[in-house]
Amino acid sequence: MKQAIVARADLGMGKGKLAAQVAHASLSAVEDTSSKSKKQWKGGGQKKIVLKANSEKQLFRLADEAERDGISNAVIRDAGHTQLEPGTVTCLAVGPGSEENIDRITGDLSLY
């Protein structure tokens, strides 16, 4: 079991901003995960990986794939209090789910 968080590299977010957005994405997706999958993921150490996307369009394409496969996911929009305009799409979390299912959607992306 693992979770992939895909963050937009094209926004030039600072390290703190990136960390906050990744955390928002992870928690949001976990909230929509079945109890059984959540328990398996937590019992296995809550494995996460952070990957790069180059555009909002790419995030939405990945989110659509996850949705079609029935995998929990969460698209995060920034509130606009610091570095970004309100509503800017920053991250997508896919899973937690089986490594095979997560890799089918995000396996071609580079590490952040």
N, C-alpha and C positions, 0 to 999 in steps of 0.2 A: 504494500500500500504506500502511496505517496501523493503529494500535492505539488503541482507546478504553478508558480506565480510568474506571469509574463508581464514585464514592465516595459513601458515605452522608452527606448533609448534616445529617440529623436527630440524629447522634451528638455534634455539637459538638466534634469532634477538634481539638486544637491544630495549628498549622501543621507542626510537626516530626512529630507523630504521623501526620498526613495524608500528608506526604511519604513517610514510611517505609512506610505501608500501600500507597500507590500504587506504590512501587518493588517491594514484594513481589508485587503483582498483576501488574505488567508482566513481571517475570522469570519468574514461574510460568507464565504463558500462553505466553511465548516458548519455554519448555522443551518444551511440548507441540505446537509448531508444526512442520509438515513442513520438511525441509531446504531445499526449493525456495522455499517462502514466506518462510522465515527469511532466506535469502540475498537475495531480492528486497527485503524490508523493510530489511535492513541496508544494502544498496546504495543505497537511496533515502533514506537519512538517518534511519531509525528513527522516522518520524513518529508522534507520540502526541498524544492530546487527553484532557483530564481533564474529566469531566462529573459532574453532580449526580444523585443518587437521593434519594428521601425516605423509603425504608423498606427493610428486609430483604426483604420480599415483592417489591418492585419489582426488586431485584437478582436474585432467583431467577427471576423471570419472564423477565428479559433473558437470564440464563444458559441457561434452557430454550430460548429462541429460537435462541441461538447454537449450542447443542448440536444442535437439529433441523436447522440449516443446515450442520452439519459444520464450524463455525468454532471454532478453539481458544479456550478461555476458562478462567478460573481465578477461583474464589470464595475470598476470603481471610478467615480467622478470626483474630482477635487472640489472642496468647498470654496477655494479661491481666497483664503485668508493670507497666504504668504507669496509663494513664487509663481503660481499659475492663475489663469483666469477661472472664475467660477464655472463649474461644469466640464472642465477639461478631463477627458478620459485618460487615466494614468496607468492602470493595471487591470489584469484579468487573472483570477485564480481558477484553476481547473482541478477539481477533486477536493478532497481526497477520494481516491479510487485505486483500482489495481494498477500496478506499474505498467502493465501491458496496455491498458486502456488510456492512461495518461500519456504514455509515450507515443501512442498512435496519433494523438492530436498535436503534441508539443515536441516530439522527438527530433525534429529537424532544426530546432532553434538553438542558438548559441547561449552559453552561460553568460549571465550578467557580470 
